[in-house]
Amino acid sequence: MNQEVFAAVADALERGEAAALVTIVSTTGSTPQRVGAKMLVFGDGRLVGTIGGGCYENDAFWKAREAIANRRPLLLHYELADDFAQETGLVCGGQMDVYIEPIEPSPELYVIGAGHVGYHLARLAHDVGFRVHVVDDREKFANRERFPGAAEVVTEDIPAWIGRTALPAHAYVVIVTRGHTNDLEALRALAPRDLRYLGLIGSRAKVARIYEELTTNGTDANLLKKVHAPIGLDIGAVTPQEIAVSILSELIAVKHGKAGIRDAAELSMRWNNLD
């Protein structure tokens, strides 16, 4: 049974699909399953494997779905002789600890723009475990020689590529193109997408101008509230290398639940306080 679970874990990682691995890690007395029994739970409710059935498995199932959403592991304790177990007749007289581990694929980072900041960001992000995709319309910049560690290097018109490409919901997308027009068109196309992270490079003045132009031309202002802009943590970065570090720091913070999206008050402040 565990071989089936391990195969499902491998398949989920290959597909880039999040799940939670549920494992019995200790038992005392009589229990329906032994230590090491596993089941894999997906966010949509699919199951592979079992930890013995009954109310405790159902409880672990729902806790696993919570762990997928929160991306935090859980350790659960079940008394199989209490009322909780009696509901299904599994009065085994034992105790059981169950560990729930969220399984996440390597985070996908799409670097939209292969200039100086994009170059350094792609290298650093690859080194810390991101699966990097680079997109630019200039072959001089977007090529395999500059980005040997990237999973994908695309040389194509940026809005056209975004328009025909489905990005996974767990993707991180960084807009660092060479100019205002490319940034604006990329953000116009990406703002409606369901993404884990969307960031836009530029000063507060530039961000405010782009936001104003987008909303004037029909983009819902609520979609822009999720954008990290200006991008990166405020560490006083100046050089492309330092800016790349600040962006990567924010990506890592979001990955570990340490940084949220910009709220409406901050968004309004940035629109109304131009440099």
C-alpha positions, 0 to 999 in steps of 0.5 A: 500500500505504501508503494502506491502512496510513494508513487502518488507522491512522486507523480504529484511532485512531477505535476507540481500539485500540492498534497499532504502525506499522513503517516502513523508515527507511533502506536500504543496498544491495539490499533487498526494500522501499524507505525508507518502506514500512510495516506496521501491527501490532495486539496480536491479531496482525492485519497491514496492509501489509508491509515485504517479508516474510521472517524480518526482517518476522516478527522486526519483527512480534513486536518490534512486539507487544512495543512495543504492550505496553511502549508504547516505540518501537524502532529495529531493524537488519537485515543481509540477507546474514547467516544471519538472512536466508538462512533464507528466501532473502532474501540481498539483500546490503543493510542495513535500519533499521526504526522501530517506533512504538506508536500509541495513541489519546487516553487516555480518562478517566472522571471519576466525580463532577462536584463540585469536584475532578472539575470541575477535573480534567476541565478540566486533563485535557482541556487535556493531551490526555485524552478526558474523560467525566464521570458524576454523578447531579446535573444541577446538576453534570453538564451541558454548561455546566460541562464544555464540553470533555468528550467526554461528560457523563452525568447518571444513577445512577452504579452503574446507568451503570457496570453497563451501560457497557463501558469500554475496557481503556486507560481511566483511571477516577477515582472522586471522588464526593460521598460514601462510599456512591457511592465504595464502590458505584462501586469495587465495580462497577469493581474487577473491570474490566480498566482502565489506571488506577483511582483512589479519592479519600479519606483513608487512613482512608476508603480502609481502611474502604471496602476492609474493607467491600468485602472483607467483602462478597465483593470479592476483595482482590487486585482492590483491589491495582491501585487507586490510593488514596488517589489522586494524587501526594503533593504536599501538595495541599489545595484542589480545584485542587491535588488535581486537579493531584496526580491528573492528575500521577499519570495522566500518570505512569502514561501514561508508565510512571513510576508503578505500582500499589500493592503488597500491602504498602502496601495492608496498611499502609493497611488497618491504619493508620487516621487 
